[in-house]
Amino acid sequence: MTCPNCQKEIVEYSNFCSYCGARQAEAAAANRLGPKRLMRSSTDSKIAGVCGGLAEYFGVDSGIMRIAMTLITIASGFVPGILFYIVAWVILPVAPAPYSQMVSPAAAGMGPASPAH
């Protein structure tokens, strides 16, 4: 496997490059071992990420999942659908945010100092 940051050859299942220290987010996600886990989405959420997580799990568009959940809730008489959503909100863990969306030191105000006025 090649590090996308420094272009040096590294160990296949590395999370970080041993040369430059860059995180290998794509490699870690692609080489994830084990079954798929049902989680609430941390990136595609309108209320709690339940429909976004279900859409990611089943591999469908989140808009389609939201429409399906709305129709199921209406067809079931509202209470079972709403109860399912609340239970899923409480029980399902939130998926970790992708590395690219984490705050960088420059964005957090820890970058180069701005001139004092």
PEVEN-V843344 format. One record per residue. N is the residue number from 1. SS is DSSP state (a for helix, b for strand, c for the rest). PSI is psi in degrees with one decimal (999 if undefined). D_CENTER is the distance of its C-alpha to the mean C-alpha in Angstrom with 2 decimals. Layout:
# PEVEN-V843344
[[N	SS	PSI	D_CENTER] [N	SS	PSI	D_CENTER]]
This chain:
# PEVEN-V843344
[[1	c	143.2	23.54] [2	b	135.3	23.92] [3	c	127.1	22.10] [4	c	-17.1	21.01] [5	c	-51.3	22.14] [6	c	-4.9	25.63] [7	c	23.5	26.24] [8	c	152.9	27.63] [9	b	129.3	27.41] [10	c	172.7	25.33] [11	c	143.6	24.80] [12	c	-43.9	22.71] [13	c	30.5	20.06] [14	c	140.3	19.82] [15	c	-27.1	16.81] [16	b	150.1	19.04] [17	c	132.6	22.05] [18	c	-10.7	25.31] [19	c	-53.3	27.08] [20	c	-12.2	25.05] [21	c	5.6	22.30] [22	c	139.8	19.45] [23	b	137.3	16.07] [24	c	68.1	15.51] [25	a	-45.3	11.73] [26	a	-40.9	12.45] [27	a	-40.8	15.10] [28	a	-40.3	13.28] [29	a	-38.9	10.60] [30	a	-31.3	13.63] [31	c	15.8	15.85] [32	c	127.2	13.88] [33	c	151.8	16.71] [34	c	174.0	17.00] [35	c	162.1	16.09] [36	c	140.8	12.94] [37	c	139.1	11.73] [38	c	118.5	11.46] [39	c	159.2	8.96] [40	b	143.1	8.44] [41	c	136.5	5.61] [42	c	-11.7	4.86] [43	c	-26.0	5.41] [44	c	77.0	7.95] [45	c	142.2	10.26] [46	c	-44.5	14.02] [47	c	-65.6	15.22] [48	c	-1.7	12.96] [49	c	8.4	10.07] [50	a	-51.0	12.20] [51	a	-37.8	13.08] [52	a	-40.7	9.71] [53	a	-41.4	8.69] [54	a	-39.4	12.19] [55	a	-42.6	12.01] [56	a	-41.5	9.22] [57	a	-45.1	11.36] [58	a	-6.2	14.57] [59	c	35.7	13.75] [60	c	169.3	15.20] [61	c	140.7	14.79] [62	a	-30.2	13.34] [63	a	-40.5	16.75] [64	a	-41.8	18.63] [65	a	-39.4	16.82] [66	a	-40.8	17.65] [67	a	-43.6	21.19] [68	a	-43.6	21.59] [69	a	-38.0	20.59] [70	a	-45.1	22.99] [71	a	-40.7	25.72] [72	a	-40.3	25.35] [73	a	-44.0	25.56] [74	a	-44.3	28.65] [75	a	-28.5	30.25] [76	c	-2.4	29.88] [77	c	26.0	31.65] [78	c	-51.5	28.75] [79	a	-50.2	28.94] [80	a	-39.6	27.31] [81	a	-44.5	24.39] [82	a	-40.3	23.82] [83	a	-41.9	24.36] [84	a	-45.0	21.79] [85	a	-44.5	19.13] [86	a	-42.8	20.19] [87	a	-42.7	20.30] [88	a	-38.0	16.81] [89	a	-42.0	15.64] [90	a	-41.4	17.61] [91	a	-43.1	17.01] [92	c	134.0	13.38] [93	c	156.5	11.29] [94	b	134.1	8.19] [95	c	144.0	5.11] [96	c	145.4	5.25] [97	c	143.5	4.42] [98	c	149.8	5.29] [99	a	-34.3	9.02] [100	a	-18.1	10.30] [101	a	-4.6	9.23] [102	c	153.1	10.97] [103	c	130.8	14.51] [104	c	157.3	17.16] [105	c	-35.3	20.58] [106	c	-37.4	22.31] [107	c	-24.4	20.15] [108	c	4.9	20.71] [109	c	11.1	24.44] [110	c	11.3	25.06] [111	c	-156.5	25.91] [112	c	141.6	29.48] [113	c	139.4	31.74] [114	c	150.1	32.90] [115	c	141.2	36.66] [116	c	141.4	38.27] [117	c	999	40.27]]
